[in-house]
Amino acid sequence: MARFRVAVHITPRKGLLDPQGQAVAGALHSLGFSGVSAAHVGRYIVLETEAESASAAGAEVKAMCGKLLANPVTEDFEIEPATPL
């Protein structure tokens, strides 16, 4: 078994209300950053796990997202490729 680091980006699904993202976009506009068309606030989770391979680590983290880390009704997630530790 090898150890891997896997990062997950979890964001609200497009089309769903994102009040935090709207507040950030509004604040940026009021600070003069008029080029920002939208902001989405989510979570960034970094996991260290043991697995047989990088692909096995990624599959395990995908299962974690489906069961606990992300709400499948309201959130999407992206998993970065696993990196060995």
trRosetta pair geometry for C-beta under 8 A, 3 or more apart (Angstrom, degrees):
i j d omega theta_ij theta_ji phi_ij phi_ji
1 50 4.6 36 163 174 124 111
1 51 6.7 142 -152 67 87 7
1 52 6.5 -64 -109 -81 62 49
2 50 6.9 165 82 -148 28 69
2 51 6.8 -35 63 68 75 57
2 52 7.4 68 21 -163 88 15
2 53 7.5 57 39 -94 121 27
2 84 6.0 -42 161 -129 128 102
2 85 7.9 160 164 40 82 77
3 48 6.3 8 -177 -179 106 96
3 49 7.3 164 -150 87 63 28
3 50 5.5 -41 -94 -92 63 71
3 84 7.1 94 81 -161 61 63
3 85 4.2 -48 106 46 109 118
4 48 7.2 173 87 -150 40 54
4 49 5.8 -23 62 65 87 76
4 50 7.5 139 15 -108 78 22
4 51 5.9 -30 12 32 126 107
4 54 6.0 147 -115 -113 143 64
4 57 4.0 -25 62 -117 152 169
4 82 4.1 6 178 -178 136 117
4 83 6.5 140 -158 68 78 33
4 84 5.9 -52 -102 -99 71 41
4 85 6.4 -166 -101 -11 16 90
5 46 6.3 -4 -172 -175 99 99
5 47 7.2 159 -154 84 51 46
5 48 5.4 -24 -97 -97 71 74
5 82 6.9 149 70 -157 39 65
5 83 5.1 -22 58 62 93 91
5 84 8.0 28 14 116 80 5
5 85 5.6 103 -29 -66 95 100
6 46 7.5 160 83 -155 39 53
6 47 5.1 -18 63 63 88 97
6 48 8.0 160 19 -89 70 27
6 49 6.5 -19 13 22 115 113
6 57 5.6 -174 -50 146 130 108
6 58 6.3 172 -123 -93 135 57
6 61 4.6 -127 121 -55 151 158
6 79 6.4 -7 179 -167 109 102
6 80 6.7 171 -163 68 58 80
6 82 4.7 -33 -82 -99 95 81
6 83 7.8 166 -76 19 48 65
7 44 6.7 -6 -172 -175 105 88
7 45 7.0 159 -155 85 55 47
7 46 4.9 -21 -101 -101 81 75
7 47 7.6 174 -85 20 32 69
7 79 7.5 150 85 -157 48 53
7 80 4.3 16 61 28 94 128
8 43 8.0 11 103 105 91 91
8 44 7.4 163 82 -155 52 43
8 45 4.7 -10 57 60 101 97
8 46 7.8 -173 19 -77 69 32
8 47 7.1 30 -6 -4 108 108
8 61 6.3 -162 -62 169 119 120
8 65 6.1 -174 -147 -82 147 119
8 69 6.3 33 108 144 160 151
8 70 7.8 -127 162 -44 131 113
8 77 5.6 -5 -175 -171 104 118
8 78 7.2 158 -157 79 56 45
8 79 5.4 -22 -103 -103 79 69
8 80 7.4 -132 -71 9 34 80
9 42 6.4 71 177 101 74 139
9 43 7.7 164 -157 86 40 51
9 44 5.8 -11 -105 -105 66 75
9 77 6.5 157 81 -155 52 62
9 78 4.6 -4 55 54 104 96
9 80 7.6 82 -14 -36 95 92
10 42 5.0 -169 95 176 56 114
10 43 4.5 -1 56 55 108 93
10 44 7.7 -162 23 -72 74 31
10 45 6.9 30 -6 -1 113 108
10 65 7.5 -175 -88 -138 110 108
10 69 6.6 -147 -67 145 143 95
10 70 4.9 -162 -127 -97 120 101
10 75 5.3 14 -177 175 96 132
10 76 7.4 169 -150 86 53 41
10 77 4.7 -20 -99 -99 73 93
11 40 5.1 43 -162 143 120 127
11 41 7.9 153 -134 91 79 21
11 42 3.6 -83 -94 -63 58 147
11 75 6.6 154 79 -154 30 82
11 76 5.7 -19 65 62 82 88
11 77 7.6 155 19 -90 65 43
12 16 5.3 -127 169 77 107 114
12 17 7.9 -85 176 86 150 36
12 18 4.5 180 55 -91 155 108
12 21 7.1 -117 33 -16 131 134
12 40 6.1 -143 42 -159 92 102
12 41 7.7 35 -6 64 110 59
12 42 6.5 -150 -11 -85 64 93
12 74 6.3 -39 -140 159 76 86
12 75 6.0 -64 -107 -103 35 68
12 76 7.8 29 122 17 15 81
13 16 4.8 71 69 1 88 122
13 74 5.9 -134 6 -174 108 37
13 75 6.2 -134 -36 -98 80 15
13 76 5.4 110 -94 -26 68 95
14 76 7.8 4 -9 -8 77 138
16 74 5.8 153 -171 -149 172 81
18 21 3.7 14 128 25 121 122
18 22 6.2 144 93 -21 72 84
18 40 5.7 -44 -178 -127 167 69
18 41 6.6 156 178 33 110 80
19 22 5.5 -54 -145 37 34 113
19 23 6.3 36 156 -21 66 104
20 23 5.7 -54 -149 35 32 112
20 24 6.4 31 153 -18 65 105
20 41 3.8 -72 114 44 121 146
21 24 5.7 -53 -148 36 32 111
21 25 6.3 32 154 -18 66 106
21 38 6.8 18 160 174 119 79
21 39 4.5 -173 -163 98 76 72
21 40 4.5 -5 -108 -106 140 33
21 41 4.9 -155 -66 -1 71 82
22 25 5.7 -53 -145 38 31 111
22 26 6.2 32 155 -18 65 107
22 39 7.5 -175 -62 58 18 92
23 26 5.8 -55 -146 38 29 112
23 27 6.3 29 155 -18 64 107
24 27 5.8 -56 -146 38 30 110
24 28 6.3 30 155 -19 65 106
24 39 4.1 -106 92 107 115 155
24 41 6.1 138 -13 -56 140 112
25 28 5.8 -55 -148 36 30 111
25 29 6.5 33 153 -20 64 105
25 36 5.6 -162 -138 128 78 119
25 37 7.8 -35 -142 120 127 20
25 38 5.9 -41 -91 -142 144 30
25 39 4.2 -169 -58 10 84 104
26 29 5.7 -53 -150 34 32 112
26 30 6.4 28 154 -16 65 105
27 30 5.7 -55 -147 38 33 109
27 31 6.4 27 153 -15 65 109
28 31 5.7 -61 -149 41 32 109
28 33 4.2 -56 171 65 93 124
28 36 4.7 21 109 27 142 157
28 39 6.9 131 2 -46 137 138
29 32 7.9 105 179 -22 29 9
29 33 6.5 -89 -81 70 31 68
29 34 6.0 66 -134 -103 74 56
29 36 6.6 -122 -62 60 75 107
33 36 5.1 41 128 -11 105 113
36 39 6.3 7 176 -51 125 97
42 75 7.4 123 -134 -143 110 110
45 69 6.2 -114 34 -153 165 129
47 61 6.0 170 54 -110 144 114
47 64 7.4 91 -76 75 168 166
48 85 6.4 35 -142 -51 109 151
49 57 5.5 151 82 -142 113 97
49 60 6.2 -161 146 97 156 138
49 61 6.9 -166 10 -63 152 94
51 54 7.6 124 86 -90 125 16
51 56 4.1 -180 172 101 120 104
51 57 3.8 -165 27 -68 149 75
51 60 5.9 -152 -90 1 130 140
51 82 7.5 -48 48 -161 137 167
52 56 4.7 54 50 21 86 163
53 56 4.6 99 51 6 76 102
53 57 7.1 -134 97 -5 42 86
54 57 5.6 -51 -150 34 34 114
54 58 6.5 35 152 -19 65 104
54 81 6.7 22 169 178 125 87
54 82 4.0 -176 -155 73 80 113
54 83 7.6 37 -123 -76 118 19
54 84 7.1 -77 -77 -54 103 80
55 58 5.6 -51 -148 36 35 114
55 59 6.4 36 152 -20 65 104
55 82 7.6 -140 -52 27 22 126
56 59 5.6 -51 -146 36 33 112
56 60 6.4 36 153 -21 64 105
57 60 5.7 -54 -149 35 31 112
57 61 6.5 27 154 -16 64 106
57 82 4.0 93 86 -107 129 160
58 61 5.8 -56 -147 38 31 108
58 62 6.4 37 152 -23 64 104
58 79 5.8 129 -151 131 88 139
58 81 6.9 -37 -82 -136 131 47
58 82 5.2 -125 -52 -23 85 109
59 62 5.5 -50 -149 32 33 115
59 63 6.7 34 151 -18 63 102
60 63 5.7 -53 -155 34 33 112
60 64 6.6 38 146 -21 64 103
61 64 5.2 -47 -149 32 39 117
61 65 6.5 43 151 -22 66 99
61 79 5.6 134 105 -132 124 134
61 82 7.6 166 -1 -75 136 106
62 65 5.7 -50 -152 32 33 113
62 66 6.5 31 151 -17 63 107
62 79 6.1 -81 -74 -27 80 155
63 66 5.7 -56 -149 38 34 112
63 67 6.2 15 159 -7 68 113
64 67 6.2 -70 -143 46 26 99
64 68 5.9 -47 -176 45 66 102
64 69 5.4 47 134 -12 88 119
65 68 7.6 -90 -119 59 13 59
65 69 4.5 -57 -110 61 53 113
65 70 4.6 15 -172 13 87 111
65 77 4.8 -133 -159 67 142 163
65 79 7.2 -122 -28 -64 147 111
66 70 7.3 -11 -75 57 28 97
66 72 6.6 33 -141 -67 63 121
69 77 7.1 70 106 -97 110 157
70 75 4.5 -137 -166 98 93 124
70 76 7.4 -26 -170 148 143 7
70 77 4.5 -114 -62 -39 157 127
71 74 4.8 7 99 44 122 92
71 75 4.8 94 54 13 76 109
72 75 7.3 -61 -83 57 16 76
